[in-house]
Amino acid sequence: MSVKHPELVLGAAVLCCAPMIPNLLAGEVAGITAAERFLIALVVCWILGSLLSYVLRTYNAQANRAQLMRIIEVDNEAARTPSSESDGQE
């Protein structure tokens, strides 16, 4: 499970836990509980980030393959079509 930008995963986990900060500072949430919630948010964000990376990598590979096939088809059509110079017309 690889993620292209782990700093974005960390930022997403921080944003998920941001609403808990006032309660943590007020003493309503224990530090251990906050750390556990942050680790859970980090794992969930990492899994979602790796799924998103996989989808984007797959889409990118398919798009590149399709683009190469279009280029090959255009080159093949150009090779099959005789040019005006090879017709003997001057």
C-alpha positions in Angstrom: 0.0 0.0 0.0 1.9 2.9 -1.3 0.9 6.6 -1.2 2.4 9.1 -3.6 2.1 12.0 -1.2 2.3 10.9 2.5 2.3 14.5 3.7 -1.3 14.9 2.3 -2.3 11.8 4.3 -0.9 13.3 7.5 -2.7 16.6 6.8 -6.0 14.7 6.2 -5.5 12.9 9.5 -4.9 16.2 11.3 -8.0 17.7 9.7 -10.0 14.7 10.8 -8.9 15.2 14.4 -9.0 19.0 14.4 -12.5 19.2 15.9 -11.2 17.3 19.0 -8.5 19.9 19.8 -10.7 22.3 21.9 -12.0 19.3 24.0 -8.4 18.1 24.4 -7.2 21.6 25.5 -10.2 21.9 27.9 -9.3 18.6 29.5 -12.5 16.8 28.4 -10.6 14.3 26.4 -7.5 12.4 27.7 -4.2 12.6 25.9 -4.1 8.8 25.3 -7.6 8.9 23.9 -6.7 11.7 21.5 -3.5 9.9 20.4 -5.6 6.7 19.8 -8.1 8.7 17.7 -5.3 10.3 15.7 -3.7 6.9 15.0 -7.0 5.5 13.8 -7.6 8.6 11.6 -4.0 8.2 10.2 -4.6 4.5 9.3 -8.0 5.3 7.7 -6.6 8.2 5.8 -3.6 6.1 4.7 -5.9 3.3 3.4 -8.1 5.8 1.5 -5.0 7.6 0.1 -3.5 4.4 -1.2 -6.9 3.4 -2.8 -7.0 6.9 -4.4 -3.4 6.5 -5.6 -4.2 3.1 -7.1 -7.2 4.5 -9.0 -5.2 7.4 -10.3 -2.3 5.2 -11.3 -4.5 2.8 -13.1 -6.4 5.6 -14.9 -3.1 7.3 -15.9 -1.7 4.0 -17.3 -4.9 3.4 -19.4 -4.9 7.0 -20.7 -1.2 6.7 -21.7 -1.9 3.3 -23.4 -4.9 4.8 -25.3 -2.8 7.8 -26.4 -0.1 5.6 -27.7 -2.6 3.5 -29.6 -4.0 6.7 -31.3 -0.5 7.8 -32.2 0.3 4.3 -33.7 -3.0 4.4 -35.7 -2.3 7.8 -37.1 1.2 6.7 -38.1 -0.1 3.6 -39.7 -2.7 5.6 -41.7 -0.1 8.0 -42.8 2.1 5.1 -44.0 -0.8 3.5 -45.9 -1.9 6.8 -47.6 0.3 7.6 -50.6 1.6 11.1 -50.7 1.3 13.4 -53.8 5.0 13.2 -54.4 5.0 9.4 -54.8 2.1 9.5 -57.4 4.4 10.9 -60.0 2.5 14.2 -60.2 4.6 17.3 -60.5 
